[in-house]
Structures are given as C-alpha cells and as structure tokens.
C-alpha cells in the first residue's frame, strides 16, 4: 500500500470495487426491468422502495466506512489489535441496526409507503415488494458493511466475489419468482432478499476466514473512543445516504401530482444514474484504502498523486457515459417501461441529467478522500450538499414554478451547485497535504 506505484495499485483495487458496484446496481436494474413488464404502477413502486433501500445502504456504509476508515489508518500504523476491534464494532453494529430497521419498517409499512410519496394505486405493490426486503434488512446492511471492511484491507476481490454471486443468482431467480411462480412484484422482492442473504453469508465467511483481519465476536469490545472513531468516519456516509433517501422521497412527492407515469419515469432515471455513478464510486473505493494507509503513514505526496489520477480518470469515464446515455435515452427508458408517457418524461429527465454528469467525478472523489482522511466536518457537509443542501430546496421550489420540468431539472442543477461548492473546499484540503508529515 505504501510502496507500490500509485496508479496500478488504485486500478487493481478499483476494478473489483467497480464490478461489485455495477453488479449491486444490477439487483435494482433487474428488478426494474422485469417489474416494468407488469405495469406502470408496479414500476412506480420501485421508486417508492428505493428510499427504504437507500436507508439500508446508509446503515451499511456508516458502519463499513466508519470502521474501515480508522481501520485502514491503524493498519498503516501497524496497529492490528485496534484495527480488529474496529472491524468487529462495524459488523455487529450494522447487523444490530439493520434488525431495528426491519422491525420498525414492518410495523409501520402501510403509512410509510404513503409518506414516501406513493399514490393509492402504487401503494399495494410497494408494500408487497418491500416486505421480504425488510425481513432481510440485517443481512442487507451487513453485506454493505462487510464489503467496505474487506475493501479497506485491500481485499476488493473477496468483496466482489460475495456481491457478484448474489447478483448473478438474482438475475436467475427474479424472472422465476415473478413469472414462473406467478408471484408478481412480491417475487421480485423475495428474490432480492434471498440473494442478499446468500451474499451476506459468503462475505461473513470471508471476513472470518480469509481477510487480513479475522472477524470474531470476542473482538466486539466497544468503548467510547472507538465508537467516536466509527461515528466520525461513518457520519459523512450516513448523512449522504440518509439525505439521499429524503431526496428520493421529495422527488416522488414532487412527481406525485403528475401521476404514476412521472413517478415511474423518475425512478428509472434515478436507477440509470446510480448505475453510472457506481463506476466512479468504485474508483473512489479503490483509492480509499490507498489514501488511508498512506495518510496514516504520513506519505502525503502519494495521497495527492492518487487523488489527481482518480479525478482525471473519473471525468473521462463520465463524459463517455454522458454521451452514451444521451444518445440512447429514449431506448433506455423504453427498455424498462414501454408506456409512451413514461418514455417522454424519462427521456427529457435523462438528457438534462447528462449535462451535469461530467462534474460528478470531482464531487465524489473529493468527498471520499476527505472522509478517509478523517475530516468529518467538511466531508459531512459536502456529503449532504448534492441531495440535501441543494436538491431538497430545488425539488420543492422548481416544480411550483416550472411544473413537471422543475422535477426534471432539479437534480442536474443541484449537481452543478455541488461542483461549485466542492472546488474551494477541496483546494484547502490539498493545500493541507503539502505540509511536511
């Protein structure tokens, strides 16, 4: 981590992370594709469920990144005993909070789907889809956490194997449960829950048997100092994902007056953009352990080199995605739902979002670097900028002025404002790294 050339090291760690993220997004896209064969209301249910699944990710990322950031720095200092305790706190904390989410979600499922922006016609399908997924919430949260814990040890390949296996199985089980067993949208949720549980089991075995640090219950000895480290390292992820859930809910509520087609179209566009962003997140995840090890060892030049490499690569990739998505926008939307109204709304929304996509690399890589360095304040602020500080007010104000167009332009406007905010804040972080270790 501290001696090999930076670029090939980041690439070696990033490729498995990218594959893991792309395959994780395949869970969502497979469900979106097959559910789109059932009807527009069923497609809209995916958008409602997305908020709940974002909360599960928030819990998983909070504990995975919270424990993983400190863990990588401690490993850079050769302090493996402390790193092992952080790993155990991350895992068992994630599963515990996932269990709490499952209980509360199932108890309040009916009012929850309406609070998330569901219409009367979408609500029954959203409840069917979410029920098995909520039952599996402890495993879903735990999988995201273990994925992070393995990555921060430089073992992206193991995390990839665990996630990819479940996702491939989901591609097989989803159509069987939905169509062959005639379970409809309930079958889609059940297939996802089963496959996430399988991924959880595989990742748990890897963390226990083959990881650099072995996950064992006896290392679960939290104390106030360790808990504070986990909270500090994971807070930016928690805020970013939690605000993301709020933002998705606000988009659903803003699209609600325009009918099921608007909710379904925005749900499809959000899934496609997440697929795009997952590649850059994977690149950043490849950079994070390198950043953590070298920052902990005081090798600041290597941290800066890795950062600029990731910014250049991410920008080139995103420009390519923007061109491809805009060129085939109508076909992509129609692939998931052939309703002409859904295609019309989704195509314009996707075109508009492609205008801001190239700027996302700087935003993401900067935020992930700040988080790994333990700069909780600035990382937390930038983590909530895109979908909290900017998107939530915009999604409230713009539809009132521009109608449905306001819903479609809110996210790209928020992305551009976040980019403008990131530049001066990241410049200060890079200046800090020029100081002697």
Buried (B, 14 or more C-beta within 10 A) or exposed (E): BEEEEBEEBBBBBBBBBBBBBBBBBBBBBBBBBBBBBBBBBBBBBBBBBBBBBBBBBBBBBBBBBBBBBBBBBBBBBEBEEBBBBBBBBBBBBBBBBBBEBBEEBBEEBEEBBBEBBBBEBBBBBBBBBBBBBBBBBBBBBBBBBBBBBBBBBBBBBBBBBBBBBBBEBBBEBBBEBBBEBEBBBBBBBBBBBBBBBBBBBBBBEBBEEEBBBEBEEEBBEBEEEBBEBBBBBBBBBBBBBBBBBBBBBBBBBBBBEBBBBBBBBBBBBBBBBBBBBBBBBBBBBBBBBBBBBBBBBEBBEBBBBBBEBBBEBBBEBBBBBBEEBBEBBBEBBBBBBEBEBBBBBBBBBBBBBBBBBBBBBBBBBBBBBBBBBBBBEBBBBBBBBBBBBBBBEBBBEBBEEEEBBBBBBBBBBBBBBBBEBBEEBBEEBBEEBEEEE
